[in-house]
Amino acid sequence: MVAQSQIIWTAMENVSLGRPAAEALAAEVDRLDAKRVFLHVSTNLNKNTDEIARIEKALGKRHAATHDGMPPHAPRSAVIRAAEHAREVKADLVVSVGGGSVNDASAVMLLCLKHNLRKPEDLEPYHIYVDEKGVLQRPQYEGPDVRMIAIPTTLSGGEFNTLSGATDERIQLKQGYEHRLMAPISVILDPAITVHTPEWLWMSTGVRSLDHAMETLGSFLSNDFADGMADSALRLLSEGLARVKSNPADLDGRLKCQIGAWQSMIPVIGGIPMGASHAIGHVLGGTCGVPHGYTSCVMAPYVLAWNAAVNGERQKRIAAGLGKAGASAADAADKFIRSLGMPRTLKSVNVDQSQFDKVARYTMEDLWARTNPRPVNGPEEVMEILRIAAG
């Protein structure tokens, strides 16, 4: 019998590869005929480089305002402040320039603008959640009218997704918001602007994208198309990250990383669910304050090892993609992540056993806790993985 599956596309129209960010953005703004462009940008780029000033100059009179200061994991209150600024200047296009938190916040801002959300608690009805019966619930609502363009400076790949996260500070839980129109209408991949990204952030978010690819290749819910994308992503990212580690000025290596991050997200946005590494990672980020990329640096190899009893055959392609055919995927991932100088235990990212119970409980509220290849039936299974990763 032929396996049946589908690939879901977003409302993205264009991806620019290798063109200078300011030049590519000006061309897109012309194409979209935007008049009031709101720049939501990385504080580091805005304060310590001339990249944002260059973009502002390219936009000219179409530049409405620039906003920075988004904290990690996009707290709801900070998202509301940014949305209010965009509303004040009557923005007709939002442009995110920065890493995952800036991009996530920009996407959620679009919902705030559409639905007139002005207080952090106004976001409550819009996030994905797991109900009392363990069933994933996706609230239905109209998508945004104002669209966004993303210029990413890290490798988490979230700019390609319809799913974005914001953290409810009251309970310290990162929650997902999803609509096909939350995906950027355009993404601009400029390797030159990424030279300002700190090495630890570039490498760790690169591992985050590796984790997208590894969880795709490990999933029983994947298909040949998604597996092909993930396999290519693994090879591009492993080559590109090693090259940039050796020579940070290697722009071709950086572009390979960016394309690999994009390819790693195609299965995710196409409907292939992730597993326990991502589910636990969301909680480690929003609840424990672990940087987004570090969560995968720590968890991915341990989850691979925990899953190997059920999907070991599929994991062989992961090891091969990392250049370690014949090794276990967990060992291949561990060695590669260590070669980049990234942390490999929960202890090394300041998460101790006193936090494990909360992490385990919150993980079961994540949309991907229940799509792991080896069933995660409750907090006790999550605790098994956390203990292995403790360090």
Buried (B, 14 or more C-beta within 10 A) or exposed (E): EEEEBEBEEBBBBBBBBBBBBBBBBBBBBEEBEBEBBBBBBBBBBBEEBEBBEBBBEBBEEBBBBBBBBBEBBBBBBBBBBBBBBBBEBEBBBBBBBBBBBBBBBBBBBBBBBBBEBEEBEBBBEBBBBBEEEEEBEBEEEEBBEBBBBBBBBBBBBBBBBBBBBBBBBEEBBBBBBBBEBBBBBBBBBBBBBBBBBEEBBBBBBBBBBBBBBBBBBBBEBBBEBBBBBBBBBBBBBBBBBBBBBEEBEBBEBBBBBBBBBBBBBBBBBBBBBBBBBBBBBBBBBBBBBBBBBBBBBBBBBBBBBBBBEBBEEBBBBBBBBBBBEEBBBBBBBBBBBEEBEBBBBBBEBEBEEEBBEBBBBBBBBBBBBBBBBBEBEBBEBBBBBBEBBBE
